[in-house]
């Protein structure tokens, strides 16, 4: 890695490595779906704790209203 990362980008890269490893270790489509469901559940819990229920709803609304695809 020759690019220079600020501390936030470096921390995000570290966190994504853990997630990427979990994805790589999901051997079957069923494992991948179970991992995705578990990640969504934890995401919901984190959003509720940090942003509150209305903040979580707004975050998910933003994800489901994405017109890029």
C-alpha positions in Angstrom: 0.0 0.0 0.0 1.8 3.1 -1.2 -1.2 5.4 -0.7 -1.4 7.7 2.3 -4.5 7.2 4.4 -5.8 9.5 7.1 -6.5 7.8 10.5 -10.2 7.4 9.7 -9.5 5.7 6.4 -7.0 3.4 8.1 -9.4 2.5 10.8 -12.1 1.7 8.3 -9.7 -0.4 6.3 -8.9 -2.4 9.4 -12.6 -3.0 10.2 -13.3 -4.0 6.6 -10.5 -6.6 6.8 -12.3 -8.4 9.6 -15.6 -8.3 7.6 -13.9 -9.4 4.4 -12.4 -12.4 6.3 -15.8 -13.4 7.6 -17.2 -13.2 4.0 -14.3 -15.3 2.7 -14.9 -17.9 5.4 -18.6 -18.3 4.4 -18.2 -21.4 2.3 -21.7 -21.8 0.9 -24.5 -19.5 -0.2 -26.4 -20.5 2.9 -23.4 -19.4 5.1 -23.3 -16.1 3.1 -27.0 -15.5 3.7 -26.6 -16.3 7.4 -23.7 -13.9 7.7 -25.6 -11.2 5.9 -28.6 -11.6 8.2 -26.3 -11.5 11.3 -24.6 -8.3 10.0 -27.9 -6.6 9.3 -29.1 -7.5 12.9 -25.9 -6.0 14.4 -26.2 -3.0 12.1 -29.7 -2.4 13.3 -28.6 -2.7 17.0 -25.7 -0.3 16.5 -27.9 2.2 14.7 -30.5 2.0 17.4 -27.9 2.5 20.1 -26.0 5.3 18.5 -28.7 7.1 16.4 -31.9 6.1 18.1 -34.8 4.3 16.4 -35.7 7.2 14.2 -32.1 7.7 13.1 -31.9 4.0 12.3 -35.1 4.2 10.2 -33.7 7.1 8.3 -30.5 5.3 7.6 -32.3 2.2 6.3 -34.7 4.5 4.3 -31.7 6.0 2.6 -30.3 2.6 1.8 -33.6 1.4 0.3 -34.2 4.6 -1.7 -30.9 4.3 -3.5 -31.6 4.8 -7.2 -28.1 3.9 -8.4 -28.9 0.3 -9.5 
